[in-house]
Amino acid sequence: MESEENVLIARFLRRTAFFIPPSTSLPQGAGTSGKLILCVALCLLAAILPAAALASNPEKEPAPVVDMASWWVSEGEAASLAVIQRHVEARGLGWRQHVSPGSGTSRYWNVLEEWLAEGRPLSASQAIGFDIRDWASRGMLANLDAIAKEEEWDEVVPHGIQRLSKYKGHWVAVPINAHSTNWLWVNYPLFSRLGMPEPDTWDDLLKLLEKAKDEGIIPLAIGREPWEHTLLFECAAAGTGGAEFYRRAFLDLDEGALEQGLVEEIFRRMSVLRSFVDPEFNFRTWDEATTLLREGRALLQVQGSWVLGEFRHHGLKPGQEYSCLRFPDTQGMVLFNADQYFLFKNSPLSDEVRATLASALMGIEFQAELSTATGAAPARVDVPREGFDPCGRRSITDMRNANMRRTMMGSIAMGNANPAPVKEAIYAVVNEHFLGKLTDREAAHRLREVISAAAGADPES
């Protein structure tokens, strides 16, 4: 009969190592020390065998996670983020999103700085315009030249956007779309009810706005932010002075272009437009102004093509519930704001993962799907127009034509025309004038001072 000691050791081995049939017994001739040595040996073998099996058949490694920071917070923008996430994950990458409002203003950048100071493992951030150069000048951005050369970004991205995606000749950001700001968004049922022609000139626009005001409709919807007022200003400036004036004054910062009478006329038109804004404008955001338009409480909104993303998100139909027109007298021009992502050089990502992420954001299918969600045109000129609605197709066509004519020019309001200090200074002048704190003449004088102070500055400094 087997000793009680042998039974206990065998039971221990069956429970802690690997399966030993119940009929198996330990050698009767083994002493206690021998039995303990055997017990330890079998336990070690039990630990080694699973590890060896795992090495011969390793499980799939967890996907590298990319931490993406963004200021997209509206409903339509959240839907756009979902598109980005889906395409990034399709490349085998994990996704974590960090969101704070700010529309690319200093408010967002302050939050981003706080996140970095807290040690968040941020991989990439949404960015626009000259803000990209500010971060690049601090040595914080990864160089993307290798993937850009491999995928021929130089051949497909419009020159005006490349100017902002590069720092000192090197790719440091990935453009994901090309919004346009000189759009006039129209509530189509209200417009049809007024029985007016589409406004092609400044005088046409004034007649339409007067008619809406007489009918008790809010003629022009706008929000409280200085960038919104500056967006309206840049449309008025381009329409009043033309493409060559806009380029010289706001891209080249040529103070000689700012003839006093012309600049006063721009601000006079801004004063006229202000007379068609409802008194509550200073208590709402841009997307709340879009809601007024969408719900039939306002006729027009001068705003970027992200409005189209809001319309699509809410299921509005082009030609029935809304239409898109170029701001009068800016036909042939595209004032653009390209959303981009830059990648942090010191993030935990490997160069291979960074290249995968950048490639995903420049993918043709991705940019087509994102553009239909955001209302923008793709940031590359080789994306087919099929699948886009009439406003989307027009946006793509306008961008391609403006790119060839060199009338695709950066938006002042969205920081695609000037470095941040110049942009903020223009914001201050335009906003004070829009709030009635400056006369047309005073605003014109102040603007000339801003441009004069900025003239000759190094755009990559």
Secondary structure, 3 states (H helix, E strand, C coil): CCCHHHHHHHHHHHHHCCCCCCCCCCCCCCCHHHHHHHHHHHHHHHHHHHHHHHHHCCCCCCCCEEEEEECCCCHHHHHHHHHHHHHHHHCCCEEEEEECCCCCCHHHHHHHHHHHHCCCCCCEEEECCCHHHHHHHCCCECCCHHHHHHCCHHHHCCHHHHHHHEECCEECEEECCEEECCEEEEEHHHHHHHCCCCCCCHHHHHHHHHHHHHCCCEEEECCCCHHHHHHHHHHHHHHHHHHHHHHHHHHCCCHHHCCHHHHHHHHHHHHHHHCCECHHHHHCCHHHHHHHHHCCCEEEEEECCHHHHHHHHCCCCECCCEEEEECCCCCCCEEEECCEEEEECCCCCCHHHHHHHHHHHCCHHHHHHHHHHHCCECCCCCCCCCCCCHHHHHHHHHHHHHHHHCCEEECCCCCCCCCHHHHHHHHHHHHHHHCCCCCHHHHHHHHHHHHHHHCCCCCCC
